[in-house]
Amino acid sequence: MSLPLVAIVGRPNVGKSTLFNRLVGGRHAIADKIPGVTRDRLYGKVTWLNREFMVIDTGGIIVPEKDLENQVRKQALLAVEEALLVLFVVDGRQGITPLDEEISQILRRLQKPVIIVVNKIETAEHQINEFFRFGFADPIPVSAANGYNIGDLLDRIIASLPEPAPAVTDEAAPIRIAVVGRPNVGKSSLVNFLLNEERVIVNDEAGTTRDAVDIFLQREGKNYVLVDTAGIRKKSKVRENVEFYSVMRSLRAIKNSDLVLLLLDAGEGVTEQDQKIAGFVRDNGKALIILLHKWDQQKNQRYDGGSKAISRVREQLKFVAYAPVIPTSIYEPRRFKRLFPLIDTVFEQYTRRIATSHLNKFLEDALAINPLPTHKGKKGKIYYCTQPATKPPTFVFFVNNASLIHFSYVRYLENRLREAFALDYSPIKLNVTTRRRKGD
């Protein structure tokens, strides 16, 4: 990440996520009146006066009483260490609290540039003098909810950041990978393992991850963005606003991804909810790799290398038959040796473009091997084929009458396409469009 980083910190419920959303320009972080909604670090890009920087939203810093609270605090402090500038958000209505004092002492020890952001100030008449006693630069009053003084805050941020480095040639866009599954199948543990650091919070409490968290990763010269998501449970089990928005963020992360890693619990196999998630991935045309996770615990399934377990998964998820299935465990690192090469292969197929001349040679051969049958006494004709889009590869067959092309023949063409152009791991779309010619 070459852009400068700005961390938003403070105690719970002072409006950090609301400020994050205001700066980024959208509802990227979940903002709720319940303290402790944000837990992991969330990143967003901000553009102001032709300058760009990344802003990091963090969970509220509190005196930890539980393991989960301690991990939230740890994530916030890691964000401060990573950042060039800290926005210390306080509540202008409540004034200074003992926890604010403790946070200010932590920030002084870390010796980072700090801007005191006095939130929930709707007018210039509010007094903010008491916040000068923290000993940082002049506090700035804002209302993240209403947008009051946000422009001045952005000016202060830009003035506090170093001048940008000279522009370099653009790198290839990173592959966006959404890590999804039901609650507690090990998504965050997997992300931490792949990053080789405790980047997201892991806890036995189901639903620990609430936002979809973007994490940048470079591996062997290639760029990726891993998106750790909240567990997607049945609608009937979603009982509060925060969880509802968490699930919505997870579904949006799938829509915005290039490729999805769907984690299944190897002990439980494919559940109805797993099928629904896989169906959502398919309906949105996303590339998919299925991880049969926690494989180390399956002593009774390991004798055949997992082939029977994989076959069962394929049978229950046959509507995404193109998706590769691999057993994984963070306690058996060797199982991940093929994961990133497989991601690269799937993505290459997902973005592959085939020349129209090659497609029409393929079509000529396919029709010669298996000619179009008559349908209701009438004969269909396929004139030519073209590929108008990738992600996924999309093919259009122009015919004399679409109603004469039976779905079984379309399936035959799909299978032949996969064989002819090595598209065995990617979803593909086929459209049959009527285009009448003179004499037909």
DOLOMAR-398530 format. One record per atom (N, C-alpha, C): x, y, z. Coordinates in pm, whole numbers, padded with zeros to 5 digits, always signed. Layout:
<nodes>
XYZ...
</nodes>
This chain:
<nodes>
+00085-00118+00000+00000+00000+00000+00088+00123+00000+00090+00197-00112+00180+00310-00123+00121+00440-00071-00012+00446-00049-00074+00569-00001-00049+00585+00149-00035+00710+00198-00018+00731+00343-00142+00685+00419-00119+00636+00541-00226+00580+00622-00261+00673+00737-00391+00690+00761-00442+00772+00871-00534+00684+00954-00505+00670+01084-00583+00582+01171-00683+00663+01253-00805+00611+01264-00909+00671+01348-00920+00588+01475-00894+00650+01591-00900+00577+01718-00982+00656+01819-01016+00590+01928-01093+00652+02034-01169+00545+02111-01237+00587+02215-01316+00491+02293-01443+00455+02214-01518+00354+02259-01637+00313+02186-01743+00423+02179-01815+00425+02067-01936+00505+02051-01913+00656+02048-01795+00698+02003-01772+00843+01987-01794+00886+01842-01825+00790+01753-01854+00824+01614-01742+00796+01517-01653+00702+01551-01539+00673+01462-01585+00620+01326-01677+00523+01329-01723+00464+01203-01804+00564+01120-01880+00651+01188-01953+00755+01116-01856+00851+01048-01748+00885+01118-01644+00970+01059-01576+00899+00942-01545+00772+00959-01484+00692+00852-01573+00696+00727-01702+00670+00745-01795+00672+00631-01801+00810+00566-01798+00915+00649-01803+01051+00597-01678+01082+00513-01562+01040+00560-01438+01067+00488-01428+00986+00359-01468+00860+00368-01456+00771+00252-01565+00801+00150-01681+00846+00198-01788+00882+00107-01884+00769+00079-01930+00703+00183-02027+00594+00167-02039+00515+00295-02135+00423+00301-02155+00341+00420-02069+00216+00411-01938+00235+00434-01845+00123+00428-01832+00053+00563-01835+00129+00671-01828+00070+00805-01967+00070+00866-01994-00028+00949-02122-00035+01018-02121+00066+01132-02218+00156+01132-02231+00255+01239-02359+00225+01316-02348+00202+01446-02463+00166+01528-02443+00222+01667-02553+00243+01739-02543+00298+01874-02490+00197+01974-02483+00069+01936-02430-00032+02026-02278-00020+02031-02218+00000+02150-02072+00012+02157-02005-00117+02110-01889-00102+02046-01810-00219+02009-01848-00284+01879-01922-00214+01794-01964-00275+01667-01843-00302+01578-01753-00205+01563-01632-00225+01482-01530-00301+01565-01473-00405+01505-01374-00485+01577-01242-00491+01502-01246-00530+01375-01123-00535+01296-01091-00398+01238-00974-00389+01176-00936-00267+01106-01001-00264+00968-01062-00151+00934-01124-00133+00802-01050-00024+00728-01024-00046+00599-00951+00050+00518-01042+00112+00413-01020+00240+00384-01092+00307+00276-01003+00417+00219-01023+00447+00089-00941+00550+00024-01017+00682+00022-00945+00790+00051-01001+00924+00053-00926+01010-00048-01001+01090-00125-00940+01185-00220-00985+01327-00182-00887+01417-00165-00918+01556-00128-00810+01646-00185-00852+01747-00259-00759+01843-00319-00651+01773-00401-00695+01676-00482-00605+01599-00568-00500+01519-00493-00524+01498-00364-00437+01412-00284-00516+01291-00239-00448+01180-00225-00513+01057-00180-00444+01002-00057-00522+00943+00032-00466+00872+00146-00563+00762+00186-00511+00666+00263-00595+00559+00316-00631+00592+00460-00756+00568+00497-00800+00589+00634-00838+00453+00693-00807+00433+00821-00829+00306+00888-00927+00328+01003-01037+00258+01000-01133+00259+01111-01096+00146+01206-01105+00171+01336-01068+00070+01435-01179+00052+01537-01171-00058+01610-01263-00079+01722-01230+00016+01836-01328+00039+01922-01308+00127+02036-01205+00073+02133-01117+00160+02179-01015+00120+02277-01077+00127+02417-01078+00015+02487-01133+00009+02622-01037-00063+02714-01065-00058+02844-00990-00139+02939-01041-00282+02925-00960-00374+02873-01013-00505+02837-01048-00590+02959-01166-00649+02955-01209-00743+03058-01225-00883+03001-01240-00893+02869-01256-01022+02802-01148-01034+02697-01124-01160+02652-01023-01185+02549-01058-01111+02421-01185-01111+02381-01226-01043+02259-01198-00893+02268-01227-00832+02385-01201-00689+02402-01052-00660+02392-00971-00751+02444-00826-00734+02437-00778-00738+02292-00839-00826+02210-00800-00834+02070-00843-00709+01993-00960-00654+02026-01005-00530+01963-00905-00418+01992-00864-00408+02118-00766-00306+02159-00634-00327+02084-00592-00451+02072-00467-00482+02004-00474-00439+01858-00589-00465+01791-00604-00426+01651-00596-00274+01635-00656-00201+01729-00652-00054+01723-00509-00003+01737-00434-00061+01828-00297-00016+01850-00207-00054+01732-00235-00168+01669-00160-00204+01548-00185-00103+01437-00310-00056+01428-00343+00046+01327-00264+00173+01352-00250+00214+01479-00175+00334+01513-00029+00318+01474+00028+00201+01501+00168+00177+01466+00189+00183+01315+00088+00138+01240+00097+00132+01095+00080+00270+01030+00013+00362+01099-00029+00489+01039+00078+00597+01049+00069+00695+00957+00153+00814+00963+00090+00924+01047-00044+00920+01063-00118+01023+01134-00235+00957+01206-00268+01008+01326-00378+00952+01406-00485+01058+01426-00611+01020+01399-00726+01102+01435-00783+01046+01565-00765+01121+01674-00814+01080+01806-00952+01142+01824-01055+01058+01812-01194+01106+01814-01246+01104+01957-01304+01218+01999-01364+01229+02132-01507+01283+02116-01585+01270+02220-01726+01312+02218-01738+01452+02277-01772+01551+02192-01781+01690+02239-01897+01713+02333-01998+01628+02332-02111+01645+02422-02079+01595+02562-02008+01483+02569-01978+01423+02699-01856+01484+02766-01767+01542+02685-01643+01594+02743-01542+01483+02765-01436+01515+02837-01325+01421+02858-01364+01318+02964-01337+01191+02932-01361+01082+03027-01226+01023+03069-01222+00946+03179-01096+00881+03217-01038+00793+03106-01125+00730+03027-01075+00646+02918-01010+00731+02809-01067+00850+02782-01001+00943+02689-00861+00978+02737-00849+01004+02867-00718+01038+02926-00619+00923+02904-00666+00801+02927-00577+00685+02910-00532+00671+02765-00625+00692+02671-00591+00681+02530-00490+00788+02490-00507+00910+02542-00413+01017+02510-00272+00983+02559-00264+00918+02675-00133+00878+02727-00069+00771+02638-00151+00678+02589-00100+00574+02498-00045+00639+02371-00120+00735+02316-00077+00801+02193+00050+00881+02213+00064+00944+02328+00188+01020+02355+00308+00926+02358+00289+00808+02418+00400+00713+02426+00441+00663+02287+00343+00651+02197+00373+00601+02063+00436+00707+01974+00428+00834+02016+00495+00945+01947+00455+00954+01799+00325+00950+01774+00273+00970+01639+00207+01107+01630+00209+01173+01513+00133+01297+01496-00016+01269+01521-00081+01356+01600-00220+01334+01639-00303+01459+01613-00423+01441+01558-00523+01547+01548-00640+01508+01638-00673+01594+01734-00789+01570+01820-00914+01611+01743-01004+01514+01718-01128+01540+01645-01242+01537+01747-01296+01655+01777-01406+01665+01875-01537+01648+01798-01593+01529+01807-01711+01494+01727-01841+01534+01799-01950+01528+01722-02085+01558+01771-02099+01705+01807-02029+01791+01732-02039+01937+01748-02114+01990+01625-02233+02043+01647-02316+02086+01533-02297+02233+01494-02244+02314+01585-02227+02457+01555-02093+02504+01607-02051+02621+01560-01923+02679+01603-01929+02731+01746-02050+02742+01803-02063+02799+01937-02021+02703+02047-02013+02574+02016-01974+02478+02119-01832+02506+02169-01813+02487+02297-01681+02507+02356-01601+02377+02353-01478+02385+02306-01393+02265+02303-01262+02289+02376-01262+02393+02459-01136+02432+02525-01077+02322+02611-01162+02242+02676-01109+02142+02769-01020+02040+02699-01039+02022+02567-00962+01920+02496-00819+01967+02465-00789+02096+02491-00651+02143+02474-00558+02078+02576-00614+02031+02686-00527+01980+02793-00461+01846+02758-00502+01784+02648-00433+01662+02604-00290+01692+02560-00264+01818+02521-00127+01855+02485-00090+01830+02341-00188+01797+02255-00161+01781+02113-00190+01913+02042-00185+01910+01907-00216+02031+01831-00361+02071+01854-00399+02191+01809-00533+02243+01835-00641+02143+01795-00736+02111+01885-00847+02022+01848-00936+02088+01744-01000+02005+01665-01089+02058+01560-01230+02004+01584-01332+02092+01592-01469+02045+01613-01533+02001+01482-01604+01886+01483-01674+01837+01364-01806+01772+01406-01891+01752+01309-02005+01663+01324-01998+01563+01209-01954+01441+01239-01943+01340+01134-02080+01305+01077-02183+01310+01161-02317+01275+01116-02372+01378+01017-02346+01507+01043-02403+01614+00960-02306+01674+00860-02177+01639+00871-02078+01691+00777-02018+01823+00818-02051+01876+00938-02000+02005+00982-01848+02001+00996-01779+02094+00930-01635+02117+00943-01549+02002+00888-01607+01910+00811-01529+01798+00758-01425+01848+00658-01459+01951+00580-01363+02008+00486-01239+02060+00556-01260+02131+00670-01146+02182+00746-01061+02068+00801-01128+01962+00845-01054+01846+00896-00969+01785+00784-01026+01770+00666-00950+01715+00554-00831+01804+00518-00851+01935+00525-00738+02027+00501-00626+02002+00601-00663+01984+00729-00563+01959+00834-00490+01827+00808-00566+01726+00765-00504+01595+00739-00402+01608+00627-00441+01670+00516-00351+01684+00401-00226+01763+00441-00245+01870+00520-00130+01951+00563-00036+01874+00655-00088+01771+00725-00007+01695+00820+00064+01576+00757+00028+01542+00634+00088+01427+00568+00208+01471+00484+00306+01383+00463+00421+01418+00378+00378+01434+00233+00456+01506+00158+00428+01524+00016+00434+01389-00055+00346+01368-00153+00344+01238-00222+00472+01214-00300+00509+01086-00311+00627+01048-00389+00596+01064-00537+00698+01078-00619+00674+01089-00764+00595+00969-00816+00509+00995-00914+00423+00890-00969+00507+00783-01037+00462+00658-01023+00529+00547-01089+00429+00483-01183+00478+00398-01271+00388+00332-01365+00288+00245-01289+00166+00238-01342+00059+00163-01276+00092+00014-01273+00065-00048-01157+00076-00192-01145-00057-00254-01185-00052-00384-01213-00176-00455-01243-00268-00449-01122-00397-00435-01148-00494-00430-01039-00488-00561-00961-00497-00554-00828-00491-00678-00749-00615-00765-00771-00599-00894-00749-00712-00987-00753-00787-00976-00621-00917-00944-00627-00999-00932-00506-01057-01069-00473-01024-01118-00353-01064-01252-00310-01150-01240-00185-01277-01275-00194-01366-01274-00077-01360-01410-00008-01334-01409+00122-01331-01532+00202-01465-01541+00274-01548-01638+00237-01685-01643+00286-01719-01780+00343-01830-01784+00414-01879-01910+00471-01972-01882+00587-02019-01988+00648-02105-01975+00765-02023-01925+00884-02088-01879+00991-02013-01834+01109-01926-01946+01166-01807-01907+01210-01718-01997+01284-01663-02114+01204-01648-02099+01072-01585-02207+00996-01434-02185+00982-01384-02072+01036-01240-02049+01035-01191-01949+00933-01278-01856+00890-01240-01758+00786-01126-01667+00834-01144-01608+00954-01042-01514+01003-00911-01585+01034-00920-01707+01089-00798-01784+01115-00723-01812+00986-00797-01842+00880-00735-01868+00751-00667-01743+00698-00734-01627+00706-00675-01502+00656-00547-01471+00732-00550-01484+00865-00429-01459+00945-00316-01555+00904-00351-01680+00878-00251-01779+00838-00187-01740+00705-00270-01701+00609-00218-01664+00478-00130-01540+00484-00163-01448+00576-00085-01325+00592+00035-01343+00684+00034-01452+00759+00138-01479+00858+00144-01371+00966+00026-01319+01004+00016-01223+01114-00127-01223+01166-00144-01173+01290-00278-01163+01347-00342-01034+01296-00390-01042+01172-00442-00923+01106-00589-00900+01138-00664-01008+01158-00805-00997+01194-00830-01076+01322-00935-01038+01393-00962-01095+01524-01021-01235+01510-00966-01328+01588-01016-01465+01591-01063-01495+01732-01185-01548+01744-01241-01578+01875-01341-01691+01860-01358-01770+01964-01454-01881+01958-01598-01833+01949-01622-01706+01984-01757-01651+01977-01798-01635+01831-01907-01703+01791-01955-01691+01653-01994-01547+01625-01960-01499+01506-01997-01362+01469-01896-01258+01511-01771-01299+01541-01669-01203+01583-01643-01099+01474-01629-01146+01348-01611-01053+01237-01746-00995+01198-01754-00861+01191-01882-00797+01159-01877-00721+01029-01766-00657+00998-01751-00588+00871-01675-00677+00773-01686-00647+00644-01602-00708+00544-01470-00630+00542-01359-00696+00574-01231-00629+00597-01137-00655+00480-01092-00548+00412-00996-00560+00302-00854-00565+00356-00777-00663+00310-00638-00675+00351-00552-00693+00226-00454-00605+00209-00366-00610+00092-00254-00711+00115-00224-00788+00012-00122-00893+00022-00044-00898-00108+00089-00902-00095+00175-00922-00212+00249-01053-00193+00246-01135-00297+00306-01268-00289+00371-01301-00423+00501-01325-00418+00578-01360-00538+00553-01260-00651+00552-01132-00616+00539-01025-00714+00398-01001-00762+00298-01071-00708+00159-01052-00749+00080-00990-00635-00019-00908-00671-00098-00835-00572-00236-00897-00556-00277-00907-00430-00409-00961-00397-00473-00872-00291-00605-00874-00285-00678-00817-00173-00765-00927-00115-00735-00967+00009-00819-01064+00078-00928-00989+00153-01052-01032+00138-01164-00969+00205-01222-01068+00305-01189-01047+00433-01246-01131+00538-01387-01082+00567-01483-01173+00567-01623-01135+00580-01687-01194+00704-01799-01135+00742-01879-01190+00851-01945-01319+00805-01968-01410+00900-02036-01534+00868-02177-01508+00817-02216-01582+00714-02348-01565+00653-02439-01675+00706-02532-01638+00791-02625-01736+00845-02764-01716+00785-02855-01810+00815-02990-01803+00762-03059-01675+00807-03149-01624+00719-03223-01503+00753-03295-01516+00886-03351-01634+00911-03429-01654+01034-03345-01646+01159-03212-01662+01143-03122-01658+01259-03063-01519+01283-03088-01425+01191-03034-01290+01205-03127-01209+01294-03080-01170+01412-03170-01117+01515-03147-00970+01548-03046-00906+01494-03020-00767+01530-02970-00690+01408-02986-00557+01416-02949-00472+01303-02803-00491+01263-02714-00497+01364-02571-00507+01335-02542-00632+01254-02600-00744+01294-02574-00868+01221-02635-00862+01081-02752-00800+01068-02814-00786+00936-02721-00711+00843-02666-00598+00889-02576-00520+00804-02445-00595+00778-02401-00677+00875-02281-00757+00855-02301-00854+00739-02416-00921+00738-02446-01016+00630-02455-00942+00497-02518-00823+00497-02527-00745+00374-02388-00708+00323-02296-00672+00414-02159-00640+00375-02091-00763+00312-02117-00880+00369-02057-01002+00317-02106-01032+00176-02236-01017+00154-02292-01040+00021-02238-00937-00079-02224-00812-00034-02168-00710-00120-02022-00741-00152-01948-00797-00054-01808-00833-00078-01799-00939-00188-01894-01032-00191-01897-01132-00298-01919-01063-00432-02016-00971-00437-02047-00901-00562-01928-00820-00613-01847-00767-00521-01734-00682-00559-01605-00760-00581-01609-00890-00564-01487-00971-00573-01465-01021-00715-01343-01069-00739-01312-01142-00861-01328-01292-00839-01291-01334-00719-01287-01476-00688-01330-01495-00543-01398-01606-00516-01448-01634-00381-01387-01763-00329-01337-01758-00205-01298-01879-00133-01412-01913-00039-01483-02022-00067-01593-02067+00017-01542-02174+00112-01544-02144+00242-01497-02238+00343-01612-02325+00390-01591-02457+00387-01685-02554+00443-01619-02619+00564-01696-02651+00664-01645-02726+00778-01637-02873+00736-01515-02927+00730-01497-03064+00681-01572-03165+00766-01590-03136+00895-01662-03229+00982-01811-03230+00956-01866-03115+00916-02010-03106+00894-02049-03130+00749-01954-03117+00657-01987-03133+00517-02067-03015+00464-02138-03036+00354-02215-02930+00290-02351-02917+00358-02380-02798+00408-02511-02771+00469-02599-02696+00369-02726-02683+00405-02819-02608+00320-02772-02464+00302-02717-02405+00409-02670-02267+00399-02548-02256+00309-02459-02357+00313-02345-02359+00221-02393-02360+00076-02498-02438+00050-02553-02444-00086-02608-02308-00129-02672-02238-00035-02727-02106-00069-02615-02006-00098-02507-02012-00019-02395-01920-00043-02332-01949-00178-02310-02078-00208-02253-02116-00337-02344-02072-00451-02475-02082-00431-02570-02037-00532-02562-01887-00555-02543-01811-00447-02529-01666-00460-02403-01631-00538-02294-01704-00511-02168-01682-00585-02190-01711-00733-02255-01825-00763-02282-01861-00903-02370-01757-00972-02477-01716-00904-02572-01622-00966-02506-01488-00997-02400-01454-00923-02329-01329-00948-02208-01348-01040-02195-01469-01094-02093-01494-01195-01950-01484-01145-01926-01522-01019-01792-01509-00963-01715-01641-00969-01584-01631-00989-01499-01749-00982-01501-01802-00839-01483-01934-00824-01503-01997-00693-01403-02108-00671-01345-02110-00550-01265-02222-00502-01325-02264-00368-01349-02393-00351-01411-02445-00229-01303-02509-00142-01295-02463-00018-01196-02516+00077-01268-02603+00179-01232-02729+00183-01286-02822+00284-01198-02804+00407-01238-02712+00494-01150-02660+00598-01156-02744+00727-01056-02722+00813-01039-02798+00938-01018-02947+00908-00945-02973+00799-00923-03110+00754-00840-03191+00853-00758-03124+00934-00674-03196+01031-00756-03274+01133-00883-03232+01153-00967-03297+01254-01039-03420+01200-01028-03446+01070-01107-03553+01009-01023-03681+00993-00994-03744+01106-00907-03863+01104-00969-03977+01022-01102-03989+01025-01167-04101+00957-01185-04079+00807-01150-03959+00755-01168-03932+00613-01035-03917+00539-00924-03932+00610-00795-03895+00551-00726-04011+00478-00778-04133+00495-00708-04249+00441-00696-04247+00289-00794-04186+00219-00793-04185+00072-00751-04050+00016-00689-03966+00101-00647-03834+00056-00762-03736+00041-00878-03776+00089-00993-03687+00084-01078-03702-00041-01047-03802-00124-01119-03812-00252-01268-03838-00232-01305-03920-00134-01447-03946-00110-01518-03822-00057-01452-03752+00035-01511-03629+00089-01529-03525-00022-01429-03514-00109-01438-03419-00220-01552-03458-00314-01567-03589-00339-01675-03635-00427-01812-03600-00368-01824-03613-00235-01952-03579-00171-01982-03430-00187-01878-03346-00171-01896-03202-00188-01939-03172-00332-01872-03234-00428-01906-03210-00569-02049-03252-00599-02094-03362-00540-02230-03410-00564-02332-03311-00509-02305-03257-00390-02401-03166-00326-02393-03023-00382-02282-02991-00448-02267-02858-00508-02243-02872-00658-02317-02964-00722-02292-02991-00864-02330-02874-00954-02408-02779-00900-02441-02662-00981-02323-02566-00995-02214-02590-00920-02087-02517-00940-01978-02621-00964-02005-02711-01055-01913-02823-01079-01775-02778-01125-01766-02657-01181-01636-02605-01228-01544-02567-01113-01597-02548-00992-01516-02497-00881-01426-02607-00824-01294-02586-00820-01206-02686-00758-01231-02697-00608-01211-02817-00553-01230-02843-00410-01099-02896-00354-01049-02832-00247-00925-02880-00186-00940-02885-00034-00893-02992+00032-00891-02997+00178-00783-02904+00232-00815-02829+00339-00718-02735+00397-00722-02739+00548-00612-02699+00608-00602-02683+00753-00487-02590+00783-00509-02493+00871-00401-02402+00905-00292-02473+00985-00321-02594+01034-00222-02671+01109-00143-02765+01019-00174-02766+00890-00100-02845+00793-00064-02754+00674+00039-02671+00690+00072-02569+00590+00095-02625+00450+00139-02751+00439+00166-02807+00306+00043-02806+00216-00074-02806+00280-00198-02811+00201-00224-02679+00126-00151-02574+00162-00174-02444+00099-00074-02415-00013+00017-02510-00038+00118-02486-00142+00055-02461-00278-00056-02526-00305-00118-02511-00437-00228-02406-00438-00258-02341-00323-00372-02250-00321-00350-02128-00410-00239-02056-00394-00220-01934-00473-00194-01965-00620-00117-02070-00655-00111-02107-00797-00250-02140-00854-00335-02203-00773-00471-02234-00818-00553-02107-00835-00538-02012-00742-00605-01882-00754-00565-01814-00884-00434-01815-00914-00385-01750-01037-00442-01818-01161-00449-01952-01159-00502-02027-01273-00650-01997-01294-00727-02001-01184-00871-01974-01194-00895-01832-01244-00818-01736-01192-00836-01596-01233-00801-01576-01380-00694-01644-01425-00656-01632-01566-00768-01683-01655-00831-01795-01618-00944-01846-01697-01063-01750-01689-01084-01695-01572-01199-01606-01548-01189-01478-01632-01067-01437-01664-01046-01313-01739-01001-01339-01883-01006-01464-01928-00954-01499-02060-01046-01448-02170-00986-01396-02276-01062-01352-02394-01016-01434-02514-01113-01483-02589-01084-01572-02702-01122-01501-02832-01035-01506-02928-01058-01438-03056-01181-01496-03127-01255-01411-03195-01377-01455-03265-01344-01560-03371-01229-01547-03437-01191-01646-03539-01174-01784-03477-01115-01791-03357-01099-01920-03289-01234-01976-03245-01323-01886-03201-01455-01931-03158-01534-01990-03275-01524-01930-03390-01601-01979-03503-01542-02107-03564-01410-02124-03551-01350-02255-03588-01400-02361-03490-01405-02326-03361-01460-02419-03261-01604-02455-03295-01685-02354-03331-01826-02378-03360-01842-02469-03482-01759-02448-03582-01763-02533-03702-01737-02679-03666-01636-02702-03579-01602-02838-03537-01713-02899-03452-01770-02818-03360-01875-02869-03271-01998-02910-03351-02034-02831-03451-02150-02863-03534-02124-02986-03621-01999-03004-03664-01966-03121-03746-01974-03249-03664-01929-03242-03537-01931-03360-03452-02072-03394-03408-02150-03293-03376-02286-03315-03325-02378-03212-03390-02433-03240-03508-02518-03143-03578-02643-03109-03496-02692-02989-03518-02814-02945-03450-02930-03036-03489-03003-03091-03392-03121-03171-03426-03238-03082-03465-03334-03141-03535-03456-03066-03564-03540-03056-03438-03617-02949-03429-03703-02928-03312-03843-02893-03362-03941-02984-03333-04078-02966-03380-04083-02952-03532-04001-03034-03598-04001-03035-03744-03926-02922-03808-03865-02835-03731-03791-02720-03785-03642-02733-03752-03561-02676-03836-03416-02688-03821-03356-02555-03775-03283-02558-03663-03214-02439-03616-03081-02420-03687-03035-02298-03692-02905-02266-03750-02828-02176-03654-02699-02204-03637-02611-02116-03559-02517-02050-03657-02525-01918-03668-02446-01845-03767-02301-01826-03721-02285-01772-03602-02149-01747-03552-02154-01723-03402-02035-01715-03343-02022-01697-03197-01921-01586-03171-01943-01509-03066-01848-01405-03025-01843-01398-02873-01738-01337-02820-01724-01320-02675-01725-01171-02642-01833-01118-02589-01840-00974-02561-01783-00934-02425-01761-01030-02335-01722-00991-02198-01640-01100-02131-01566-01059-02028-01497-01152-01938-01552-01130-01797-01501-01207-01703-01541-01197-01561-01692-01212-01540-01751-01323-01578-01691-01443-01636-01689-01435-01788-01615-01527-01854-01619-01532-02000-01763-01553-02048-01808-01464-02135-01947-01465-02182-01948-01482-02333-02026-01578-02380-02029-01610-02523-02171-01595-02576-02183-01535-02692-02313-01515-02756-02315-01593-02887-02417-01679-02902-02438-01754-03025-02555-01691-03100-02529-01646-03221-02633-01585-03303-02696-01693-03391-02830-01705-03382-02902-01815-03446-03022-01760-03524-03081-01849-03603-03198-01805-03681-03324-01796-03595-03333-01882-03491-03450-01883-03403-03409-01947-03270-03401-01865-03166-03352-01914-03037-03437-02027-02982-03567-02029-03014-03656-02133-02960-03625-02271-03018-03548-02276-03127-03514-02403-03190-03386-02465-03132-03319-02392-03044-03195-02441-02984-03227-02495-02845-03231-02626-02832-03269-02691-02706-03162-02668-02601-03203-02662-02472-03106-02634-02365-02999-02742-02358-03033-02865-02398-02935-02974-02393-02822-02949-02494-02856-02884-02606-02751-02853-02704-02665-02737-02653-02725-02642-02584-02648-02532-02524-02550-02590-02422-02595-02690-02345-02506-02753-02247-02392-02826-02319-02422-02888-02432-02318-02953-02513-02214-02850-02557-02262-02733-02604-02168-02628-02647-02082-02580-02531-02143-02567-02413-02066-02524-02296-01955-02624-02265-01989-02754-02266-01888-02856-02236-01777-02855-02339-01812-02835-02466-01711-02830-02571-01623-02705-02558-01684-02593-02520-01606-02471-02497-01503-02492-02387-01546-02553-02279-01454-02577-02167-01337-02665-02211-01367-02768-02289-01261-02858-02335-01168-02788-02434-01227-02716-02528-01147-02657-02636-01055-02546-02588-01100-02469-02487-01023-02351-02445-00978-02357-02299-00976-02479-02241-00926-02499-02104-00993-02403-02005-01125-02404-02005-01202-02321-01912-01269-02408-01805-01195-02509-01759-01255-02606-01668-01279-02550-01528-01209-02441-01486-01222-02389-01350-01304-02260-01340-01350-02208-01452-01417-02078-01449-01566-02092-01479-01650-02010-01414-01788-02002-01461-01789-01939-01599-01882-01980-01683-01898-01916-01812-02046-01893-01838-02077-01794-01921-02216-01764-01956-02234-01781-02106-02345-01846-02143-02379-01863-02283-02515-01800-02309-02521-01714-02411-02647-01654-02453-02676-01693-02597-02801-01727-02624-02845-01760-02760-02938-01649-02807-02900-01580-02914-02972-01462-02961-03019-01481-03105-03145-01450-03129-03201-01462-03264-03152-01347-03352-03101-01381-03469-03065-01280-03569-03101-01337-03706-03213-01293-03755-03263-01348-03881-03185-01292-04001-03165-01380-04099-03100-01341-04224-03200-01358-04339-03175-01289-04448-03261-01302-04565-03260-01446-04613-03377-01496-04642-03390-01631-04691-03419-01733-04584-03406-01693-04454-03436-01787-04346-03586-01788-04320
</nodes>
